[in-house]
């Protein structure tokens, strides 16, 4: 994501985490500013599965805790306000994750010479803030996962852009915590010449231990909201980059958070622990069904074959677009989306518990839900994890074994076109309409294709000069990839 805006992020705050009891034992789950370090060591034990979802919610609480503000009125990067209250949202007070470094700060765009990312605590942006918004305003470019150029990334990962029911494009950002940021800077991995390619040893980030934090990446999705909607969203003021011209907007607009994806490399889980959240009004529970407060990405009317099969319509919406192919923002053709794979009952039960917690109930956070989580089955894995040949999109995912074992985990706001397929086009392998199976339809399956870069597509794609892999795929890229299968 190139000269991009500064958006969401998390914290690097070291405290021990006591694992709550299992879900059916009424887990002691409560909003806290402490990001958990570790989860149960046996990822393949079904009795411990609920604790991973508790871990996910504890991450969500801590990352969305109000950030500590300095006397100068600037937030302190990655530090929660010890006197803050989770449910209170005040103007000018960002969440902890929003103070983390954005990808464009870690991978500055080089015009000439060598640019070095600024120190963690600095709010200066090497190479310049794309829209010079300053502290308090974020720049939101038009990109989901990948590139280092504002104009280059106009698509979701291996798919096209997402347009809401009000005809506006969804905007995205990526942020990293202090551990990951400083590891990449220390090793000069922000420059592609210093990043190892297959079959050389992989570029490994640190994992969290009981006392220290390892790498954490955050991806967030935002949509434009009006006054009638904003009470149901966590919102921010953002300057938008025009997806067709790359020019910065002249006035800030109100954006509502619709998706948050958390990837945490923690002890024992070399393939990371993945958690994904959505705003509850995103999509319908099925074809022809409406949302209680109107769906952001479904009008409740469409019932065509593509919706039943892929979870989106029109059937051509998955196709990546170049900037000159895009419609005008605010006048684009909406993409109709449903959730193809229901949220697990276990997770829905936990979500309901969370929504009734003091500090959550009656606040905007009551409108967010955990959609899914995924991790590796650590007792049945080769050690070290075998690395796929990323130049040929080699697929070694079956040797990894994700847990839960389903390969159908997707966030409808960020992986709209990667929910898999149902109906007459089954059986597996699950894949999106582009027919590229190596990326699968789950967090682990997709990111395993970037295992050379420790499962981080950001590191794989954005080291300068950027080299988009799965992330900013255009038609020409797709043709080349398909020719390698």
DAGI-V841987 format. One record per residue. RES is the residue in one small letter. NEAR is the number of other ideal C-beta (glycine too) atoms within 10 Angstrom. D_FIRST is the distance of its C-alpha to the first C-alpha in Angstrom with 1 decimal. Layout:
# DAGI-V841987
RES|NEAR|D_FIRST ; RES|NEAR|D_FIRST
This chain:
# DAGI-V841987
x|32|0.0 ; x|25|3.7 ; x|23|6.8 ; x|32|5.9 ; x|29|8.8 ; x|28|10.7 ; x|30|11.8 ; x|28|13.5 ; x|30|14.9 ; x|29|18.1 ; x|27|21.0 ; x|22|22.7 ; x|19|26.2 ; x|14|28.8 ; x|12|31.7 ; x|10|33.5 ; x|17|32.9 ; x|7|35.9 ; x|16|35.2 ; x|19|36.8 ; x|13|39.4 ; x|15|38.7 ; x|18|37.8 ; x|10|41.4 ; x|9|42.7 ; x|10|41.1 ; x|19|38.3 ; x|10|38.2 ; x|19|34.8 ; x|15|34.2 ; x|21|31.3 ; x|16|30.8 ; x|22|28.4 ; x|18|28.6 ; x|30|25.8 ; x|25|27.8 ; x|21|27.8 ; x|19|29.5 ; x|25|30.6 ; x|17|33.7 ; x|12|34.1 ; x|14|35.2 ; x|25|32.4 ; x|17|34.8 ; x|13|37.4 ; x|9|37.4 ; x|10|39.2 ; x|15|36.3 ; x|20|33.7 ; x|21|34.0 ; x|18|33.1 ; x|20|29.6 ; x|23|29.1 ; x|24|30.7 ; x|26|28.3 ; x|25|25.4 ; x|28|26.9 ; x|23|27.7 ; x|23|24.0 ; x|23|23.3 ; x|23|26.1 ; x|24|25.1 ; x|26|21.4 ; x|27|22.5 ; x|26|25.3 ; x|21|25.6 ; x|24|24.3 ; x|21|26.9 ; x|18|27.3 ; x|9|28.8 ; x|5|31.7 ; x|6|29.5 ; x|9|27.7 ; x|13|24.5 ; x|22|23.2 ; x|15|23.7 ; x|23|20.5 ; x|25|21.0 ; x|19|24.6 ; x|24|26.3 ; x|17|29.1 ; x|9|32.3 ; x|7|34.1 ; x|18|31.3 ; x|13|32.0 ; x|23|29.4 ; x|18|30.4 ; x|11|30.5 ; x|16|27.7 ; x|10|28.3 ; x|7|26.7 ; x|10|24.7 ; x|16|24.7 ; x|22|21.3 ; x|26|21.2 ; x|30|20.8 ; x|28|17.4 ; x|25|16.1 ; x|25|17.2 ; x|31|15.2 ; x|27|12.6 ; x|25|9.0 ; x|28|6.5 ; x|31|6.2 ; x|26|9.9 ; x|24|10.3 ; x|32|8.6 ; x|21|9.8 ; x|20|9.9 ; x|15|13.5 ; x|8|16.0 ; x|5|18.9 ; x|5|20.2 ; x|10|18.4 ; x|18|16.4 ; x|11|16.8 ; x|21|14.9 ; x|17|17.3 ; x|11|19.6 ; x|17|18.8 ; x|10|21.0 ; x|12|19.8 ; x|15|18.1 ; x|9|17.6 ; x|22|14.2 ; x|17|14.7 ; x|18|14.0 ; x|14|14.1 ; x|23|12.6 ; x|24|11.1 ; x|24|13.9 ; x|11|16.2 ; x|18|16.8 ; x|10|18.4 ; x|15|19.3 ; x|15|20.0 ; x|17|17.6 ; x|26|13.9 ; x|27|11.5 ; x|29|10.1 ; x|30|7.9 ; x|26|8.5 ; x|31|6.3 ; x|28|7.6 ; x|27|6.8 ; x|30|5.4 ; x|26|4.3 ; x|29|4.2 ; x|21|5.8 ; x|28|6.3 ; x|21|9.2 ; x|22|8.2 ; x|31|6.7 ; x|25|9.7 ; x|27|11.0 ; x|27|11.5 ; x|27|11.9 ; x|29|14.8 ; x|24|15.6 ; x|21|15.5 ; x|25|14.5 ; x|31|16.6 ; x|24|19.0 ; x|22|21.2 ; x|17|25.0 ; x|14|24.8 ; x|15|22.7 ; x|21|19.5 ; x|24|16.0 ; x|25|14.5 ; x|29|11.3 ; x|29|9.0 ; x|27|7.6 ; x|29|7.8 ; x|27|10.5 ; x|28|12.9 ; x|29|16.6 ; x|21|18.6 ; x|21|19.9 ; x|28|16.8 ; x|25|15.3 ; x|17|18.7 ; x|18|19.3 ; x|25|16.2 ; x|17|17.1 ; x|8|20.8 ; x|13|20.4 ; x|14|18.2 ; x|21|15.9 ; x|25|13.0 ; x|16|14.8 ; x|17|15.1 ; x|9|18.9 ; x|12|19.5 ; x|21|18.0 ; x|13|20.8 ; x|14|20.8 ; x|16|23.2 ; x|9|26.2 ; x|10|25.8 ; x|10|25.6 ; x|19|22.4 ; x|20|20.1 ; x|17|21.3 ; x|23|20.1 ; x|15|22.9 ; x|21|24.3 ; x|26|25.8 ; x|13|29.6 ; x|10|32.2 ; x|9|31.7 ; x|13|28.1 ; x|25|24.6 ; x|20|22.4 ; x|26|18.7 ; x|29|17.2 ; x|27|13.8 ; x|24|13.1 ; x|25|11.3 ; x|27|12.6 ; x|28|13.3 ; x|26|15.1 ; x|25|17.5 ; x|21|19.6 ; x|23|23.0 ; x|10|26.3 ; x|7|29.2 ; x|9|30.9 ; x|18|28.1 ; x|14|26.5 ; x|11|29.3 ; x|17|27.9 ; x|22|24.4 ; x|23|22.7 ; x|18|21.3 ; x|22|19.3 ; x|15|19.4 ; x|24|16.2 ; x|22|15.5 ; x|25|13.8 ; x|25|12.0 ; x|18|14.2 ; x|23|12.7 ; x|17|15.4 ; x|11|15.7 ; x|17|12.5 ; x|12|15.0 ; x|18|15.0 ; x|15|17.6 ; x|7|20.9 ; x|7|21.6 ; x|17|20.0 ; x|16|20.3 ; x|16|21.1 ; x|26|18.5 ; x|22|19.9 ; x|25|18.3 ; x|30|18.8 ; x|25|17.2 ; x|28|16.6 ; x|23|16.0 ; x|24|17.3 ; x|22|17.4 ; x|28|20.0 ; x|24|21.6 ; x|21|25.1 ; x|15|28.5 ; x|16|29.9 ; x|22|26.9 ; x|19|25.1 ; x|25|23.0 ; x|25|21.8 ; x|27|22.9 ; x|26|20.8 ; x|24|21.3 ; x|24|20.0 ; x|26|21.2 ; x|26|21.5 ; x|23|23.2 ; x|18|26.7 ; x|20|26.7 ; x|25|23.8 ; x|25|26.1 ; x|21|29.7 ; x|13|31.6 ; x|14|32.8 ; x|17|33.6 ; x|12|35.6 ; x|12|35.1 ; x|13|33.8 ; x|17|32.0 ; x|7|34.2 ; x|13|32.1 ; x|13|30.7 ; x|22|27.7 ; x|28|24.3 ; x|26|23.7 ; x|31|27.3 ; x|13|30.3 ; x|16|32.9 ; x|9|34.6 ; x|18|32.9 ; x|13|34.5 ; x|12|33.8 ; x|11|33.6 ; x|17|29.8 ; x|22|29.6 ; x|17|32.2 ; x|20|30.7 ; x|25|26.9 ; x|27|26.4 ; x|29|25.0 ; x|22|26.4 ; x|15|26.6 ; x|14|26.6 ; x|9|24.3 ; x|23|21.5 ; x|21|19.7 ; x|18|19.3 ; x|23|15.8 ; x|17|15.9 ; x|14|15.0 ; x|16|14.6 ; x|9|18.3 ; x|14|19.3 ; x|18|18.1 ; x|15|20.7 ; x|11|20.8 ; x|19|19.1 ; x|11|22.1 ; x|9|24.1 ; x|18|22.1 ; x|10|23.9 ; x|20|23.6 ; x|22|22.8 ; x|26|25.6 ; x|29|24.7 ; x|26|27.1 ; x|20|26.8 ; x|22|28.2 ; x|19|28.8 ; x|11|30.6 ; x|15|29.7 ; x|17|32.2 ; x|8|35.3 ; x|14|35.0 ; x|21|31.6 ; x|13|33.0 ; x|14|35.9 ; x|21|33.8 ; x|20|31.6 ; x|10|34.9 ; x|16|36.1 ; x|23|33.0 ; x|17|33.3 ; x|10|36.9 ; x|18|36.2 ; x|10|37.2 ; x|15|34.2 ; x|22|32.3 ; x|12|34.9 ; x|10|35.0 ; x|18|31.5 ; x|19|28.2 ; x|20|27.4 ; x|17|30.2 ; x|19|28.0 ; x|26|25.5 ; x|20|26.3 ; x|22|25.4 ; x|26|24.9 ; x|23|25.0 ; x|25|24.7 ; x|24|24.8 ; x|26|25.8 ; x|23|27.7 ; x|17|31.5 ; x|17|32.1 ; x|12|35.8 ; x|12|35.5 ; x|18|32.7 ; x|10|33.2 ; x|7|32.5 ; x|11|30.4 ; x|18|28.0 ; x|13|28.1 ; x|18|24.9 ; x|21|24.0 ; x|14|23.8 ; x|18|20.1 ; x|11|21.1 ; x|12|23.5 ; x|18|21.8 ; x|17|24.9 ; x|19|25.4 ; x|16|27.1 ; x|23|26.2 ; x|11|30.0 ; x|13|30.7 ; x|21|28.4 ; x|18|29.8 ; x|23|27.6 ; x|24|29.5 ; x|20|30.3 ; x|10|30.9 ; x|15|29.7 ; x|20|26.7 ; x|20|25.9 ; x|25|23.5 ; x|25|20.8 ; x|23|19.2 ; x|28|20.1 ; x|31|17.3 ; x|24|14.5 ; x|27|16.5 ; x|30|18.8 ; x|26|19.7 ; x|31|20.2 ; x|24|23.2 ; x|24|25.6 ; x|21|28.7 ; x|15|32.1 ; x|9|35.5 ; x|8|37.0 ; x|12|34.0 ; x|11|34.4 ; x|6|35.1 ; x|12|32.1 ; x|16|30.0 ; x|22|27.5 ; x|20|24.8 ; x|25|22.9 ; x|20|24.4 ; x|18|22.5 ; x|10|24.9 ; x|20|22.7 ; x|17|24.5 ; x|23|22.8 ; x|25|19.9 ; x|26|22.5 ; x|25|22.2 ; x|26|21.6 ; x|26|19.2 ; x|23|21.2 ; x|25|21.8 ; x|25|18.2 ; x|26|17.0 ; x|27|20.2 ; x|25|18.9 ; x|23|16.7 ; x|25|19.7 ; x|24|19.8 ; x|26|16.8 ; x|23|18.5 ; x|27|17.0 ; x|25|13.5 ; x|23|11.0 ; x|25|8.4 ; x|26|11.0 ; x|26|12.1 ; x|26|9.1 ; x|31|7.2 ; x|23|10.5 ; x|18|11.3 ; x|13|12.0 ; x|20|9.3 ; x|17|11.2 ; x|21|9.9 ; x|23|12.6 ; x|24|13.0 ; x|26|9.6 ; x|28|9.2 ; x|24|12.9 ; x|18|15.0 ; x|12|18.7 ; x|10|19.4 ; x|16|17.3 ; x|16|19.2 ; x|9|22.5 ; x|11|22.0 ; x|20|21.1 ; x|12|24.1 ; x|7|26.3 ; x|12|25.8 ; x|12|27.2
